[in-house]
């Protein structure tokens, strides 16, 4: 039920970034664990650019994870779910997940096999980099299903 609610909500990102893809391998539809390297890399990157630390959020992680799983399970790749009741935007997913931030953004990627490699891909992409360095964002969540990745940034929650 929570997954369905999360999929029905998604916040239109004030700085929605384009997607980043890497060569893909056979993608698993099962969720894969994230190591924690992303958190360290993200905060070191923000500090090096004069931006305050950002904190992981279980709520935003659940929202990001649900979107990653939905993309894999329904075989699409995008910030909005295609068609029907699951045609959700980031702001709708966030509201359904219980979050009403003043500002939010989302990065998605496909094909990277580690959180360090997806971090590097987003860091090296202008739009994704802007989201990662957004000084309004104080919380984030990272989700992964196979080699499909989602990170959500928010000014609150």
Residue pairs with C-beta under 8 A, 6 or more apart in sequence:
2 62
2 66
2 97
3 66
3 69
3 70
5 96
5 97
6 62
6 63
6 66
6 67
6 93
6 96
6 97
7 66
7 67
7 70
7 81
7 86
7 88
7 93
7 96
8 85
8 86
8 88
8 92
8 93
8 96
9 63
9 88
9 91
9 92
9 93
9 94
9 95
9 96
9 97
10 67
10 79
10 80
10 81
10 88
10 89
10 90
10 91
10 92
10 93
10 94
10 106
11 89
11 90
11 91
11 92
11 93
11 94
11 95
11 99
11 101
11 104
11 106
11 152
11 154
12 89
12 90
12 91
13 79
13 90
13 104
13 105
13 106
13 131
14 103
14 104
14 105
15 105
15 127
15 130
15 131
15 134
16 79
16 90
16 105
16 106
16 127
17 105
17 106
17 107
17 122
17 125
17 127
17 128
17 130
17 131
18 125
18 127
18 128
19 77
19 78
19 79
19 108
19 109
19 110
20 107
20 108
20 109
20 110
20 118
20 121
20 122
20 125
20 128
21 77
21 109
21 110
21 111
22 109
22 110
22 111
22 112
22 117
22 121
23 111
24 110
24 111
24 147
25 111
25 113
25 147
27 72
27 110
27 146
27 147
27 148
28 72
28 145
28 146
28 147
29 69
29 72
29 73
29 145
29 146
30 145
30 146
31 65
31 68
31 69
31 143
31 144
31 145
31 146
32 144
32 145
32 146
32 147
33 144
34 115
34 142
34 144
35 114
35 115
35 116
36 115
37 114
37 115
37 116
37 119
38 115
38 116
38 118
38 119
38 142
38 151
39 56
39 142
41 115
41 116
41 119
42 54
42 119
42 132
42 140
43 53
43 54
45 119
45 123
45 132
45 133
46 52
46 53
46 54
46 132
46 133
47 53
49 133
51 133
51 134
51 135
52 135
52 138
54 137
54 138
54 139
54 140
54 153
55 138
55 139
55 140
56 139
56 140
56 141
56 142
57 139
57 140
57 141
57 154
57 157
58 141
59 97
59 98
59 99
59 141
59 157
60 97
60 99
60 139
60 140
60 141
60 152
60 153
60 154
60 157
61 141
61 142
61 143
62 97
62 141
62 143
63 93
63 94
63 97
63 99
63 141
63 143
63 152
64 106
64 141
64 142
64 143
64 150
64 151
64 152
65 141
65 143
65 144
65 145
65 150
66 93
66 97
66 143
67 81
67 93
67 106
67 108
67 143
67 150
67 152
68 143
68 144
68 145
68 148
68 149
68 150
69 143
69 145
70 81
70 86
71 77
71 78
71 108
71 110
71 145
71 148
71 150
72 145
72 146
72 148
73 145
74 81
74 82
74 86
76 82
77 108
77 110
77 148
78 108
79 89
79 90
79 106
79 108
80 87
80 88
80 89
80 90
81 87
81 88
88 96
90 104
90 105
90 106
90 152
91 104
94 100
94 101
94 104
94 152
94 154
94 157
98 157
99 154
99 156
99 157
100 156
100 157
101 139
101 154
101 155
101 156
101 157
102 136
102 155
102 156
103 134
103 136
103 137
103 154
103 155
104 137
104 152
104 153
104 154
104 155
105 131
105 134
105 137
105 152
105 153
106 131
106 150
106 151
106 152
106 153
107 122
107 128
107 131
107 132
107 149
107 150
107 151
107 153
108 148
108 149
108 150
109 118
109 121
109 122
109 148
109 149
110 147
110 148
110 149
111 147
112 118
112 121
112 147
112 149
113 147
115 142
115 144
115 149
118 149
121 128
122 128
122 129
122 131
122 132
122 151
123 129
123 132
131 137
131 151
131 153
132 153
134 153
136 155
137 153
137 154
137 155
138 154
138 155
138 156
139 153
139 154
139 155
139 156
139 157
140 151
140 152
140 153
140 154
141 151
141 152
142 149
142 150
142 151
143 149
143 150
143 151
143 152
144 150
